[in-house]
Amino acid sequence: MAGLHPQRARALVDDHGSAAAVVRAIAEGRVPVPARAGDAVARPIEEVMATLRRLEVEAVVRGEPAYPILLEEIPDPPEVLFVRGPIPGAPAVAVVGTRRCTAYGRAVARSYGAAIAAAGWVLVSGLARGIDAEAHRGTVGSGGAGIAVLGSGPNVVYPAENRELHDALLEAGGAVVTEYPPGTPPEAWRFPLRNRIIAGLAAATVVVEAGVTGGALITASAALEQGRPVLAVPGDIDRATSVGCNLLIRDGAIPVLGPEDLVEALSFVLGPPRSRTRPGGSGDEEVLAALGAVGCSVDDLVARLGIAPGPVLAALARLEAAGRIMMRGSSVLRAS
C-alpha cells in the first residue's frame, strides 16, 4: 500500500527479512520513505480493507488461487494485484503500440481487437490513447473481454478521456488491474514497470505500431525475456511508427498481415479459437450492402449504418478474413 517502486520494495523485504518487518521499520522512522508511503503503512489493515471494498477493488496476493497463473511464471511478478472486475480465464493475447499512431494503425488495432474477441480470447493492453485504446475498443465493441493494465491506482483512470472505455470494459466482463494501490498518481516511471505485467498476463504479444523506442518495445522485450512469442505488423520502411515493428520482425518476431493471419498464428500458441464467428454471419451482408460498389471510409460506413463502430469493425474483420474486402488505412475497398 506504500506505493514504493517494486524493486525497492523487494530490496527492503530482502534486507529486513519480511514485509511486516519493513512496515515496522518505516513506522519507526528507520527507513526513509515519502510522507504518503509512511501514512499508508500507518493505517490499520481493517481501514485499508474497508477502503478497497468501498472502491470495489480486490487485492489479489501472489500465491492465491485468483492470482493469474501466467503472471506467476514471470521473473518478477507483483506481490499484489489491485483488481476491479473479474479477470477472464480464457487464453489471453497482448496488443500494444504507440500513442502517436496513424489512422492505419488505429484501424489495424481495432480489427485485431475484434478478431481476438471473435476467437473467444482475451485482449490485454494498457489504457493509453492510441493503439492500446483502439485494440480495446475493437474487443469491447465486438462483445469480447479485455484486461487493462494501469500505471496508476485502480481508481485513477489515465488518460481521463478513456473513462468511457474503462467503464465499457468493466461492463463487458473484463478487468482493470494494477500493482499500485488506490489513489496512486500516473507518474511516468510507473509505466515501463507496468509493461512487464501486460506481457506477463498474455501467452503472446502483438505490436501494431511502434517507434524505435517506447513502451511497446519495452513490452515486447519483457515478453521475450519471459519466453513468450512476439508478433508484429510490418510497415513502410520510412514510416517512424513502423520502425520498431520492422526491427522486431528483422530480429525474429512473427509478421502478421491481417486479422485472419493473426488468428492463425495465435492458434499455434493459444490453441484453436474458442467461439470463432463464421464469415458471413449476422450483419456482414448489411455491411457489404452499405459499402457500395466501390468502397468508402470506415467513418462513412458507420454513419451509413447508423450503429456503433464496434459491430461494424467486427464485421469488417470477418469480411477481410474471408477475402471479400480489403482494408487500406481507414478505407474499405471491395475485393476484386
C-alpha positions in Angstrom: 0.0 0.0 0.0 3.0 2.3 0.3 3.2 2.6 -3.4 7.0 2.3 -3.5 9.0 1.3 -6.6 8.5 -2.5 -6.8 12.3 -3.1 -7.0 12.8 -1.0 -3.8 10.0 -2.8 -2.0 11.6 -6.2 -2.9 15.1 -4.9 -1.7 13.6 -3.8 1.6 12.0 -7.1 2.2 15.3 -8.8 1.4 17.1 -6.5 3.8 14.6 -6.8 6.7 13.5 -10.4 6.3 9.8 -9.9 5.8 7.2 -7.3 4.7 6.0 -7.0 8.3 9.5 -6.1 9.4 9.7 -3.4 6.7 6.4 -1.9 7.8 7.7 -1.7 11.4 10.9 -0.1 10.2 9.0 2.5 8.2 6.6 3.2 11.1 9.6 3.7 13.4 11.4 6.0 11.0 14.3 3.7 10.3 13.5 3.6 6.6 13.2 6.9 4.8 10.1 7.0 2.6 7.9 9.7 1.1 5.2 11.0 3.6 2.5 9.3 1.6 4.1 5.9 2.0 4.6 6.5 5.7 0.9 7.5 6.1 -0.2 4.4 4.1 1.7 1.8 6.3 0.4 3.5 9.5 -3.2 2.8 8.6 -4.9 -0.1 10.3 -5.4 -3.1 8.0 -9.2 -3.0 8.7 -9.3 0.6 7.4 -7.4 -0.4 4.3 -9.7 -3.3 3.5 -12.8 -1.1 4.1 -11.4 1.4 1.5 -10.8 -1.4 -1.0 -14.4 -2.7 -0.5 -15.8 0.8 -0.9 -13.9 1.2 -4.2 -14.9 -2.3 -5.4 -11.2 -3.2 -5.6 -9.9 -6.7 -4.7 -6.3 -7.2 -3.5 -5.1 -10.5 -5.1 -2.0 -11.7 -3.4 0.6 -13.8 -5.2 0.1 -17.5 -4.4 -3.7 -17.2 -4.0 -5.9 -19.2 -6.4 -7.2 -16.0 -8.0 -3.7 -14.8 -9.0 -3.2 -15.3 -12.8 -1.1 -18.4 -13.5 0.9 -16.9 -16.4 1.8 -13.8 -14.4 3.1 -16.0 -11.6 5.6 -17.5 -14.0 7.5 -14.3 -14.9 10.8 -13.5 -13.3 9.5 -10.5 -11.2 5.7 -10.9 -10.6 4.0 -8.3 -8.5 3.3 -9.4 -5.0 -0.2 -7.9 -5.0 -2.6 -7.1 -7.8 -5.3 -4.5 -7.2 -8.2 -5.6 -9.4 -11.6 -4.2 -10.5 -13.8 -6.7 -12.2 -13.3 -10.4 -12.8 -10.1 -11.5 -14.5 -11.2 -13.5 -17.5 -10.0 -17.1 -17.6 -9.7 -17.6 -21.4 -6.4 -17.6 -23.2 -5.0 -14.0 -23.5 -3.0 -12.1 -26.0 -1.5 -8.6 -25.6 -1.9 -6.0 -28.2 0.3 -2.9 -27.8 1.6 0.0 -29.8 2.5 3.7 -29.8 0.3 6.5 -28.6 1.3 8.5 -31.7 -0.3 6.1 -34.1 -1.5 6.6 -37.6 -5.1 6.2 -38.9 -3.9 2.9 -40.4 -2.6 1.7 -37.1 -5.8 2.6 -35.3 -7.8 0.6 -37.9 -5.5 -2.4 -37.6 -5.6 -2.3 -33.8 -9.4 -2.2 -33.9 -9.7 -5.1 -36.4 -7.2 -7.2 -34.3 -9.2 -6.5 -31.2 -12.3 -7.6 -32.9 -10.7 -10.7 -34.3 -9.4 -11.7 -30.8 -12.9 -11.2 -29.4 -14.4 -13.3 -32.3 -11.9 -16.1 -31.5 -13.1 -16.2 -27.8 -9.7 -15.0 -26.5 -9.0 -12.2 -24.0 -7.2 -9.0 -25.1 -4.6 -7.5 -22.7 -3.3 -3.9 -23.1 -2.8 -0.7 -21.3 -5.4 2.1 -21.3 -3.3 4.7 -23.1 -4.5 6.7 -26.0 -3.5 5.3 -29.4 -3.1 1.6 -30.2 -3.9 0.3 -26.7 -7.3 2.1 -26.6 -8.2 1.2 -30.2 -7.5 -2.5 -29.6 -9.7 -2.4 -26.5 -12.4 -0.7 -28.5 -12.3 -3.4 -31.1 -12.7 -6.1 -28.5 -15.4 -4.4 -26.4 -17.3 -3.4 -29.4 -17.4 -7.0 -30.6 -18.6 -8.3 -27.3 -15.2 -9.6 -26.1 -13.5 -9.4 -22.8 -10.3 -7.4 -22.1 -7.8 -6.7 -19.3 -6.5 -3.1 -19.0 -3.2 -2.8 -17.0 -2.8 0.6 -15.4 0.3 2.6 -14.5 -1.7 4.2 -11.6 -4.1 3.2 -8.9 -7.2 1.1 -9.8 -9.4 4.1 -9.2 -7.3 6.6 -11.2 -8.2 6.5 -14.9 -5.4 7.9 -17.1 -5.9 9.5 -19.5 -9.2 10.8 -18.3 -10.5 10.8 -21.9 -10.6 7.0 -21.7 -13.0 6.9 -18.8 -15.9 5.8 -21.0 -13.7 3.0 -22.5 -12.7 1.9 -19.0 -16.3 1.7 -17.9 -17.3 -0.2 -21.0 -14.5 -2.7 -20.5 -15.8 -3.5 -17.0 -19.4 -3.7 -18.1 -18.4 -6.2 -20.8 -17.0 -8.6 -18.1 -13.4 -7.5 -18.3 -11.0 -6.3 -15.6 -8.7 -3.5 -14.7 -5.5 -4.5 -12.9 -2.5 -2.7 -11.4 0.2 -3.3 -8.8 -0.3 0.2 -7.4 -2.7 0.9 -4.6 -5.8 3.2 -4.8 -5.0 6.8 -5.3 -1.6 6.3 -6.8 -1.0 9.0 -9.5 0.1 8.1 -13.0 3.7 9.1 -12.7 5.9 8.5 -15.7 8.3 6.0 -14.0 5.4 3.6 -13.3 4.5 2.8 -16.9 7.7 1.0 -18.0 7.3 -1.3 -14.9 3.6 -1.8 -15.8 4.6 -3.2 -19.2 6.0 -6.4 -17.8 2.5 -7.2 -16.4 0.9 -6.7 -19.8 3.3 -9.2 -21.3 3.1 -11.5 -18.2 -0.7 -11.8 -18.4 -0.6 -12.9 -22.1 0.6 -16.0 -23.9 1.8 -13.8 -26.8 2.3 -10.2 -27.5 1.4 -8.4 -30.8 3.0 -5.0 -31.6 0.9 -3.0 -34.1 2.9 0.2 -34.5 6.0 1.4 -32.6 8.8 3.7 -33.0 12.4 2.8 -32.3 11.9 3.4 -28.6 8.9 3.5 -26.3 6.6 1.4 -24.1 5.5 -1.1 -26.9 9.1 -2.2 -27.4 9.6 -2.5 -23.6 6.5 -4.8 -23.5 7.9 -6.8 -26.4 11.3 -7.1 -24.7 9.5 -8.3 -21.5 7.6 -10.9 -23.4 10.9 -12.2 -24.9 12.5 -12.3 -21.5 9.5 -14.3 -20.2 9.9 -16.8 -23.1 6.6 -15.7 -24.8 6.4 -15.2 -28.6 6.2 -11.7 -30.1 4.3 -10.9 -33.3 4.5 -7.6 -35.2 2.7 -5.7 -38.0 5.1 -4.8 -40.8 5.0 -1.3 -42.3 6.7 1.2 -44.6 10.4 1.3 -44.0 10.4 5.1 -43.9 7.5 5.5 -41.5 8.5 6.4 -38.0 5.7 4.4 -36.4 6.8 1.2 -38.3 10.5 1.2 -37.4 10.1 -0.6 -34.2 7.8 -3.3 -35.7 10.2 -3.8 -38.7 13.2 -4.2 -36.4 11.3 -6.7 -34.3 10.5 -8.8 -37.4 14.1 -8.5 -38.6 15.2 -9.9 -35.2 12.8 -12.8 -35.3 9.2 -11.6 -34.4 6.4 -13.3 -36.4 4.9 -10.9 -39.0 1.1 -10.8 -39.0 -0.6 -9.5 -42.1 -4.2 -9.2 -41.2 -6.9 -10.5 -38.7 -7.1 -14.0 -40.3 -3.3 -14.3 -40.3 -3.3 -13.1 -36.7 -5.8 -15.7 -35.6 -3.9 -18.5 -37.5 -0.6 -17.5 -35.9 -2.0 -17.2 -32.4 -3.8 -20.6 -32.7 -0.4 -22.3 -32.5 0.2 -20.6 -29.1 -3.3 -20.3 -27.6 -4.9 -23.3 -29.2 -7.9 -23.2 -31.6 -10.4 -20.3 -31.4 -13.0 -21.0 -28.7 -16.0 -19.3 -30.3 -15.0 -18.1 -33.6 -17.6 -16.1 -35.6 -18.0 -17.5 -39.1 -17.6 -15.2 -42.1 -20.9 -14.2 -43.5 -22.6 -14.2 -40.1 -25.2 -11.8 -38.8 -24.6 -8.2 -40.0 -21.9 -8.9 -42.6 -24.2 -8.7 -45.7 -25.7 -5.4 -44.3 -22.1 -4.0 -44.0 -21.3 -5.1 -47.6 -24.5 -3.5 -48.9 -23.7 -0.2 -47.1 -20.2 -0.3 -48.5 -21.5 0.1 -52.1 -19.8 -1.0 -55.3 -16.6 1.0 -54.8 -16.0 1.4 -51.1 -15.7 4.2 -48.5 -14.1 5.2 -45.2 -14.8 3.4 -42.0 -16.3 6.5 -40.6 -18.7 6.9 -43.6 -19.6 3.2 -43.3 -20.5 3.6 -39.6 -22.6 6.7 -40.5 -24.4 4.9 -43.2 -25.3 2.0 -41.0 -26.3 4.2 -38.0 -24.9 1.8 -35.4 -21.9 1.7 -33.0 -18.4 1.3 -34.6 -17.7 -1.9 -32.7 -20.0 -4.3 -34.6 -19.0 -2.7 -37.9 -15.3 -3.2 -37.2 -16.0 -6.8 -36.1 -17.9 -7.4 -39.4 -15.1 -5.8 -41.4 -12.5 -8.1 -39.7 -14.6 -11.2 -40.7 -15.1 -9.9 -44.2 -11.4 -9.2 -44.7 -10.6 -12.6 -43.3 -12.9 -14.1 -45.9 -11.3 -12.2 -48.7 -14.4 -10.2 -49.5 -13.0 -6.7 -48.7 -9.6 -5.0 -48.4 -8.6 -2.6 -45.7 -6.4 0.3 -46.9 -5.7 2.5 -43.9 -9.0 3.9 -42.8 -10.7 3.0 -46.2 -12.6 -0.1 -47.0 -12.5 -1.5 -50.6 -14.4 -4.2 -52.3 -12.1 -7.2 -53.1 -11.5 -7.6 -56.8 
